Amino acid sequence: MTTSRFYVTTSIPYVNGAPHLGHALELVQADVLARHRRRRGQPVRFLTGTDDNALKNVVAARAAGVPTRQFVDANAAGFVALHEPLALSVDDVIRTSTDPRHRPGVHRLWERCAARGDFYRRTYTGRYCAGCEQFYTAAELVDGVCPEHGVEPEEVNEENWFFRLSRYQDELLRVLESGAVRVEPAAKRAEVLAFVRAGLRDVSVSRPAERAGGWGIPVPGDPGQVVYVWWDALANYVTALGYGGAGDDAYRDWWTGSADRVHVIGKGIVRFHAVYWLAQLLAAGLPLPTAILVHDYLTADGVKLAKSGGATADPSALVARYGTDALRWWFVREVPRTGDTDFTEQRLVARHDLELANGLGNLVQRTLTLVHRRTGGVVGPPGTGALADAADALPAAVDRALDGFDLRAATAALVAVVDLANRTIEAERPWERRAGADTVLATLVHACRVVAAELEPFVPGGAARLRAQLAEGERVGHPEPSFLRLRRP
């Protein structure tokens, strides 16, 4: 029996380098969804982690002259260390090379698919991009290079295990076309459907252990091969719940028993999640995710952010310079549902100061100052009218936007109420009025309280400061700056 449980995951990044701003974006997007559902009283589990078993990690460790284990451990720690500065409400973290839950679950998935006759061995020659951990056909390359990394793939000839992906083409079309698995936004769903309709080829799902440097999870019954990193990594969404282990209560509660199973991922790995992962689950006879939320890339001066071979931006350094509130707010206000977004520190500062410091923060300070001046901090019931109606409608507007995974629309609804409240205070001028001024101020306090509550999933630190001042009931606290203006770079 399904419940109202909400299980949300990020993709697990390779640990061949330090985290960049794109990783932080995905973590914050998933965190917003998790915090929002918790606020609405829904049981939530938020999973993230690291993909330790990739060949590219081995290659990077060799290039650095460091043992693979030492290299992977150090970089994985860097990703986990990002959770605190981003104010993430993570419930669980999995590492695919060290977590005792992972290998048994990967083996169980493999064995279930093998029992269906979905694997066979064959020798294959193909163009392999280590950056993507993926084979490409000549038609998929752009001027002979990988479309993601801009490098010429290595030609590889080896004997591997193959998965009968072609067997699941019709079933994949059914679940995608019916909406049984939502792929959001619609443009990404269309891309996936076009890929599946064009015809699916069987895919390699193992690598020779020798080429992998002995790194990875051995194929059950074939120690000369290791499980392909994507097959291994995708399984983390269920292995972290104990699937394949002795105790799988969490798996039954949060995978088979959840109403919502949501993956938050980047556009470069849509095919792996919306095709390969779904086929893997269909073959194993396991429930599918209910939704896959896809974000586009962040760029800096038009160059895609990357751990290597691209632009970089250190999220921890940005938090140290500008604060958690500013970075989270930039993510949820500037990044649209579709299209890449160019990051600059100037835009981050401008967005924070315009909407948080000058908009919301100034509104709360002015309102509380007037309440203390007129009534000593006592507020009565709010009045009626446009502002009261807008404030009362805000939670439902945020719900609608986040149910559609539209963080920008949700925060736009918040900003609209703040803008209306600021226009109201200017139009009503309660510092000059005698009759009705207290009701105007009470309505403003009510609007500020609703905004502060709905702000929490997006900017938890700033929202907590606002709520402490606004309090509840008949008394409000004394005004203090909640969002200080930032120094422009």
VENLINBEL-V98194 format. One record per residue. RES is the residue in three letters. D_FIRST is the distance of its C-alpha to the first C-alpha in whole Angstrom. Layout:
res->RES d_first->D_FIRST
res->RES d_first->D_FIRST
This chain:
res->MET d_first->0
res->THR d_first->4
res->THR d_first->7
res->SER d_first->10
res->ARG d_first->11
res->PHE d_first->14
res->TYR d_first->15
res->VAL d_first->19
res->THR d_first->21
res->THR d_first->25
res->SER d_first->27
res->ILE d_first->29
res->PRO d_first->32
res->TYR d_first->35
res->VAL d_first->37
res->ASN d_first->41
res->GLY d_first->42
res->ALA d_first->41
res->PRO d_first->39
res->HIS d_first->40
res->LEU d_first->39
res->GLY d_first->36
res->HIS d_first->34
res->ALA d_first->34
res->LEU d_first->34
res->GLU d_first->30
res->LEU d_first->29
res->VAL d_first->30
res->GLN d_first->28
res->ALA d_first->25
res->ASP d_first->26
res->VAL d_first->27
res->LEU d_first->23
res->ALA d_first->22
res->ARG d_first->24
res->HIS d_first->24
res->ARG d_first->20
res->ARG d_first->21
res->ARG d_first->23
res->ARG d_first->21
res->GLY d_first->19
res->GLN d_first->16
res->PRO d_first->15
res->VAL d_first->17
res->ARG d_first->18
res->PHE d_first->21
res->LEU d_first->22
res->THR d_first->26
res->GLY d_first->28
res->THR d_first->31
res->ASP d_first->32
res->ASP d_first->34
res->ASN d_first->35
res->ALA d_first->36
res->LEU d_first->40
res->LYS d_first->41
res->ASN d_first->41
res->VAL d_first->43
res->VAL d_first->45
res->ALA d_first->45
res->ALA d_first->46
res->ARG d_first->49
res->ALA d_first->50
res->ALA d_first->50
res->GLY d_first->52
res->VAL d_first->49
res->PRO d_first->47
res->THR d_first->43
res->ARG d_first->42
res->GLN d_first->44
res->PHE d_first->43
res->VAL d_first->40
res->ASP d_first->39
res->ALA d_first->41
res->ASN d_first->40
res->ALA d_first->36
res->ALA d_first->38
res->GLY d_first->39
res->PHE d_first->35
res->VAL d_first->34
res->ALA d_first->37
res->LEU d_first->36
res->HIS d_first->33
res->GLU d_first->35
res->PRO d_first->38
res->LEU d_first->35
res->ALA d_first->33
res->LEU d_first->30
res->SER d_first->27
res->VAL d_first->26
res->ASP d_first->23
res->ASP d_first->24
res->VAL d_first->26
res->ILE d_first->27
res->ARG d_first->30
res->THR d_first->30
res->SER d_first->33
res->THR d_first->32
res->ASP d_first->29
res->PRO d_first->28
res->ARG d_first->24
res->HIS d_first->26
res->ARG d_first->28
res->PRO d_first->26
res->GLY d_first->23
res->VAL d_first->25
res->HIS d_first->27
res->ARG d_first->23
res->LEU d_first->23
res->TRP d_first->26
res->GLU d_first->26
res->ARG d_first->23
res->CYS d_first->25
res->ALA d_first->28
res->ALA d_first->27
res->ARG d_first->26
res->GLY d_first->30
res->ASP d_first->29
res->PHE d_first->32
res->TYR d_first->36
res->ARG d_first->39
res->ARG d_first->41
res->THR d_first->44
res->TYR d_first->44
res->THR d_first->46
res->GLY d_first->45
res->ARG d_first->45
res->TYR d_first->43
res->CYS d_first->43
res->ALA d_first->42
res->GLY d_first->41
res->CYS d_first->38
res->GLU d_first->37
res->GLN d_first->38
res->PHE d_first->40
res->TYR d_first->41
res->THR d_first->43
res->ALA d_first->47
res->ALA d_first->45
res->GLU d_first->43
res->LEU d_first->45
res->VAL d_first->47
res->ASP d_first->51
res->GLY d_first->50
res->VAL d_first->48
res->CYS d_first->44
res->PRO d_first->43
res->GLU d_first->41
res->HIS d_first->44
res->GLY d_first->47
res->VAL d_first->48
res->GLU d_first->49
res->PRO d_first->47
res->GLU d_first->48
res->GLU d_first->49
res->VAL d_first->47
res->ASN d_first->47
res->GLU d_first->45
res->GLU d_first->43
res->ASN d_first->39
res->TRP d_first->36
res->PHE d_first->35
res->PHE d_first->31
res->ARG d_first->31
res->LEU d_first->30
res->SER d_first->32
res->ARG d_first->29
res->TYR d_first->26
res->GLN d_first->28
res->ASP d_first->27
res->GLU d_first->24
res->LEU d_first->24
res->LEU d_first->26
res->ARG d_first->23
res->VAL d_first->20
res->LEU d_first->23
res->GLU d_first->25
res->SER d_first->22
res->GLY d_first->21
res->ALA d_first->17
res->VAL d_first->19
res->ARG d_first->21
res->VAL d_first->24
res->GLU d_first->26
res->PRO d_first->29
res->ALA d_first->29
res->ALA d_first->32
res->LYS d_first->31
res->ARG d_first->28
res->ALA d_first->31
res->GLU d_first->33
res->VAL d_first->30
res->LEU d_first->30
res->ALA d_first->34
res->PHE d_first->34
res->VAL d_first->31
res->ARG d_first->33
res->ALA d_first->36
res->GLY d_first->35
res->LEU d_first->33
res->ARG d_first->35
res->ASP d_first->34
res->VAL d_first->34
res->SER d_first->36
res->VAL d_first->33
res->SER d_first->35
res->ARG d_first->39
res->PRO d_first->42
res->ALA d_first->41
res->GLU d_first->45
res->ARG d_first->45
res->ALA d_first->42
res->GLY d_first->44
res->GLY d_first->42
res->TRP d_first->39
res->GLY d_first->36
res->ILE d_first->33
res->PRO d_first->35
res->VAL d_first->34
res->PRO d_first->32
res->GLY d_first->35
res->ASP d_first->38
res->PRO d_first->39
res->GLY d_first->41
res->GLN d_first->39
res->VAL d_first->36
res->VAL d_first->33
res->TYR d_first->33
res->VAL d_first->33
res->TRP d_first->30
res->TRP d_first->28
res->ASP d_first->28
res->ALA d_first->28
res->LEU d_first->25
res->ALA d_first->23
res->ASN d_first->23
res->TYR d_first->20
res->VAL d_first->18
res->THR d_first->21
res->ALA d_first->21
res->LEU d_first->17
res->GLY d_first->19
res->TYR d_first->18
res->GLY d_first->20
res->GLY d_first->22
res->ALA d_first->22
res->GLY d_first->19
res->ASP d_first->16
res->ASP d_first->14
res->ALA d_first->14
res->TYR d_first->13
res->ARG d_first->10
res->ASP d_first->9
res->TRP d_first->11
res->TRP d_first->11
res->THR d_first->8
res->GLY d_first->6
res->SER d_first->9
res->ALA d_first->9
res->ASP d_first->13
res->ARG d_first->14
res->VAL d_first->18
res->HIS d_first->21
res->VAL d_first->25
res->ILE d_first->27
res->GLY d_first->31
res->LYS d_first->32
res->GLY d_first->34
res->ILE d_first->31
res->VAL d_first->29
res->ARG d_first->30
res->PHE d_first->28
res->HIS d_first->25
res->ALA d_first->25
res->VAL d_first->26
res->TYR d_first->27
res->TRP d_first->23
res->LEU d_first->21
res->ALA d_first->23
res->GLN d_first->23
res->LEU d_first->19
res->LEU d_first->20
res->ALA d_first->22
res->ALA d_first->20
res->GLY d_first->17
res->LEU d_first->15
res->PRO d_first->13
res->LEU d_first->15
res->PRO d_first->16
res->THR d_first->15
res->ALA d_first->19
res->ILE d_first->22
res->LEU d_first->25
res->VAL d_first->28
res->HIS d_first->31
res->ASP d_first->35
res->TYR d_first->37
res->LEU d_first->40
res->THR d_first->43
res->ALA d_first->46
res->ASP d_first->49
res->GLY d_first->48
res->VAL d_first->47
res->LYS d_first->43
res->LEU d_first->42
res->ALA d_first->42
res->LYS d_first->42
res->SER d_first->45
res->GLY d_first->47
res->GLY d_first->46
res->ALA d_first->47
res->THR d_first->45
res->ALA d_first->44
res->ASP d_first->43
res->PRO d_first->41
res->SER d_first->42
res->ALA d_first->45
res->LEU d_first->44
res->VAL d_first->42
res->ALA d_first->45
res->ARG d_first->48
res->TYR d_first->46
res->GLY d_first->43
res->THR d_first->39
res->ASP d_first->39
res->ALA d_first->41
res->LEU d_first->40
res->ARG d_first->36
res->TRP d_first->37
res->TRP d_first->39
res->PHE d_first->36
res->VAL d_first->34
res->ARG d_first->37
res->GLU d_first->39
res->VAL d_first->37
res->PRO d_first->36
res->ARG d_first->33
res->THR d_first->35
res->GLY d_first->38
res->ASP d_first->40
res->THR d_first->41
res->ASP d_first->44
res->PHE d_first->44
res->THR d_first->47
res->GLU d_first->48
res->GLN d_first->50
res->ARG d_first->47
res->LEU d_first->45
res->VAL d_first->47
res->ALA d_first->48
res->ARG d_first->44
res->HIS d_first->44
res->ASP d_first->47
res->LEU d_first->47
res->GLU d_first->44
res->LEU d_first->43
res->ALA d_first->46
res->ASN d_first->48
res->GLY d_first->46
res->LEU d_first->43
res->GLY d_first->45
res->ASN d_first->48
res->LEU d_first->47
res->VAL d_first->45
res->GLN d_first->49
res->ARG d_first->51
res->THR d_first->48
res->LEU d_first->48
res->THR d_first->52
res->LEU d_first->53
res->VAL d_first->51
res->HIS d_first->53
res->ARG d_first->56
res->ARG d_first->56
res->THR d_first->54
res->GLY d_first->53
res->GLY d_first->50
res->VAL d_first->49
res->VAL d_first->47
res->GLY d_first->46
res->PRO d_first->43
res->PRO d_first->43
res->GLY d_first->45
res->THR d_first->44
res->GLY d_first->44
res->ALA d_first->43
res->LEU d_first->42
res->ALA d_first->40
res->ASP d_first->38
res->ALA d_first->38
res->ALA d_first->36
res->ASP d_first->34
res->ALA d_first->33
res->LEU d_first->32
res->PRO d_first->29
res->ALA d_first->27
res->ALA d_first->30
res->VAL d_first->28
res->ASP d_first->25
res->ARG d_first->26
res->ALA d_first->27
res->LEU d_first->25
res->ASP d_first->22
res->GLY d_first->25
res->PHE d_first->25
res->ASP d_first->29
res->LEU d_first->30
res->ARG d_first->34
res->ALA d_first->33
res->ALA d_first->31
res->THR d_first->34
res->ALA d_first->36
res->ALA d_first->35
res->LEU d_first->36
res->VAL d_first->39
res->ALA d_first->40
res->VAL d_first->39
res->VAL d_first->42
res->ASP d_first->44
res->LEU d_first->44
res->ALA d_first->45
res->ASN d_first->48
res->ARG d_first->49
res->THR d_first->49
res->ILE d_first->51
res->GLU d_first->53
res->ALA d_first->54
res->GLU d_first->54
res->ARG d_first->56
res->PRO d_first->55
res->TRP d_first->57
res->GLU d_first->60
res->ARG d_first->59
res->ARG d_first->59
res->ALA d_first->57
res->GLY d_first->54
res->ALA d_first->54
res->ASP d_first->51
res->THR d_first->49
res->VAL d_first->49
res->LEU d_first->48
res->ALA d_first->45
res->THR d_first->44
res->LEU d_first->44
res->VAL d_first->43
res->HIS d_first->40
res->ALA d_first->39
res->CYS d_first->40
res->ARG d_first->37
res->VAL d_first->35
res->VAL d_first->36
res->ALA d_first->36
res->ALA d_first->32
res->GLU d_first->31
res->LEU d_first->33
res->GLU d_first->31
res->PRO d_first->29
res->PHE d_first->32
res->VAL d_first->34
res->PRO d_first->33
res->GLY d_first->37
res->GLY d_first->38
res->ALA d_first->36
res->ALA d_first->36
res->ARG d_first->40
res->LEU d_first->40
res->ARG d_first->38
res->ALA d_first->40
res->GLN d_first->43
res->LEU d_first->41
res->ALA d_first->40
res->GLU d_first->38
res->GLY d_first->40
res->GLU d_first->44
res->ARG d_first->45
res->VAL d_first->45
res->GLY d_first->46
res->HIS d_first->49
res->PRO d_first->49
res->GLU d_first->48
res->PRO d_first->48
res->SER d_first->44
res->PHE d_first->45
res->LEU d_first->48
res->ARG d_first->50
res->LEU d_first->50
res->ARG d_first->53
res->ARG d_first->53
res->PRO d_first->54
